[in-house]
Amino acid sequence: MAAANCARWLREDGGEGSILLVGREPDPPYNRPPLSKGYLQGKESREDTLFRPDEWWDEQNIELLRRTSVMKLDTAERVATLSTKDEIEFGNALVATGANVKRLRVDGCDLDGIHYLRALANSDAIRAEAATRKRAVMIGGSYIGCEVAASLTAAHGVDCTIVMMEDVTFESFFGDEVGRFFQNVLEEHGVTVHGGQELDHFEGDGERVTRVVTKDGLELECDFVVVGIGVTPDVTLARAAGLEIGEAGGVRCSAGLESSVPGIFAAGDICEYDSPIHGAPMRIEHWDVAFNQGKTAALNMLDRGIEHDVVPYFFSDLADWASMEYVGPGSGEPVVRGSMEQHDFTAFYVDDGRVKAALTVGRSDDLEHARRFITEHTQVDPPALADPSTDLGSL
Ligand SMILES: Cc1cc2nc3c(=O)[nH]c(=O)nc-3n(C[C@H](O)[C@H](O)[C@H](O)COP(=O)(O)OP(=O)(O)OC[C@H]3O[C@@H](n4cnc5c(N)ncnc54)[C@H](O)[C@@H]3O)c2cc1C
């Protein structure tokens, strides 16, 4: 996503040099969010997920190489070596290698029917399971686990169970109260949730997974499993190229997204940049961040000298049961405005009298104010924030 939007903005902002986008996947750049939502539900087609239609790349004079890896980046000689053995000279480069899913290493982890979700083919494989099998267990109670459980239940009638270490879904991101709201939504629609449970092992019939067993001895019969336990930034190429790696495991970048080597930029899931908004290094795994950082990197390749000062934004849907939007990241005491019961609320996360983040269900307009509070470090009065009669614009 970051690389595609970077290529787009290089052209859109007048870049006339040659542009080569190298990706190891078989598909052209596409949006991953539908893979656990509309695409998994069968509501969106493969074409719908694409960043741009196939002909667009030629029209823009952007060369696109699929099924091709960059094996080496020589930052001194400015040469990229590809898996095809071609050596490509470049002036500027963007490294946007994304993230890899974390994998479980427990007994039975190699059984058939255990899925991870990152690429289109993974979503296809899960959908194929849902067409013929009826009971699924999700390992992990965060975005992937919850979104997939909702999609499989709503669109395919699969009987879904979530097993997670947290006590309530999304707890580590949004805290107990808001996390419980989403867990209630899932449970009201028939998803079973087991919190405070650590996976011990999988059991099978010799070939396929048939049972999930937790350390507490909970045993869940299943026909397939989807694991969503997080990702790690893929900095293999960047590290080998000698780019500085930060404490959050990403490529250490300036506020303009330039790495430790001038002219080499990073964006998206691997980018650990000096956030002018947060006043600290940040690495964020959101679609919107990858998209916007691709643009910032492009403009800076064109010597615009800008800082990446966009407040990170995130969205997620649990089928059509509930949608959330979030700006942040940051933690604090949630101050809730509106009604959770009516699916119409915003939780502002307040720390030391300042809004650090906000999550909304059904009140998108509140996020505009939250962005302003975050960027301007506004001192807010929690009771006024919670009072629906307060005009947020006046704060
Ligand atoms: C199922 C799913 C649902 C999601 N839903 C949401 C959501 O609702 N909201 C949200 O904000 N975010 C969501 N995300 C996260 C979002 O999609 C990512 O943050 C975003 O894709 C990151 O973009 P990126 O460009 O950094 O990396 P990626 O999109 O991962 O792209 C990196 C690409 O680089 C390739 N690559 C790696 N190394 C090399 C190499 N050496 N040579 C060539 N190619 C290489 C990879 O194969 C990959 O194709 C979701 C992610 C998934 C998987």
The ligand as an ORCA input file, in Angstrom:
! r2SCAN-3c Opt
* xyz 0 1
  C      -6.558     -9.069      6.913
  C      -6.088     -7.686      7.225
  C      -7.013     -6.723      7.558
  C      -6.596     -5.430      7.843
  N      -7.546     -4.515      8.179
  C      -7.171     -3.257      8.464
  C      -8.142     -2.269      8.790
  O      -9.323     -2.537      8.832
  N      -7.723     -1.010      9.046
  C      -6.399     -0.678      8.992
  O      -6.059      0.481      9.232
  N      -5.437     -1.591      8.704
  C      -5.793     -2.859      8.425
  N      -4.840     -3.803      8.121
  C      -3.415     -3.410      8.136
  C      -2.981     -2.800      6.809
  O      -3.425     -3.567      5.740
  C      -1.444     -2.679      6.792
  O      -1.089     -1.792      7.812
  C      -0.934     -2.186      5.443
  O      -1.164     -3.133      4.435
  C       0.557     -1.908      5.518
  O       1.001     -1.502      4.251
  P       2.533     -1.641      3.849
  O       2.648     -1.033      2.496
  O       3.402     -1.160      4.928
  O       2.813     -3.211      3.793
  P       2.121     -4.380      2.986
  O       0.748     -4.038      2.587
  O       2.328     -5.611      3.804
  O       3.022     -4.500      1.689
  C       4.369     -4.902      1.745
  C       4.672     -5.716      0.522
  O       6.083     -5.862      0.367
  C       6.370     -7.180     -0.082
  N       7.782     -7.462      0.197
  C       8.393     -7.672      1.378
  N       9.722     -7.836      1.223
  C       9.960     -7.747     -0.104
  C      11.122     -7.834     -0.909
  N      12.331     -8.020     -0.360
  N      11.003     -7.713     -2.248
  C       9.786     -7.489     -2.814
  N       8.637     -7.387     -2.110
  C       8.730     -7.514     -0.764
  C       5.364     -8.001      0.690
  O       5.206     -9.275      0.111
  C       4.108     -7.123      0.565
  O       3.441     -7.401     -0.633
  C      -5.224     -5.102      7.818
  C      -4.277     -6.091      7.492
  C      -4.700     -7.370      7.201
  C      -3.691     -8.430      6.849
*
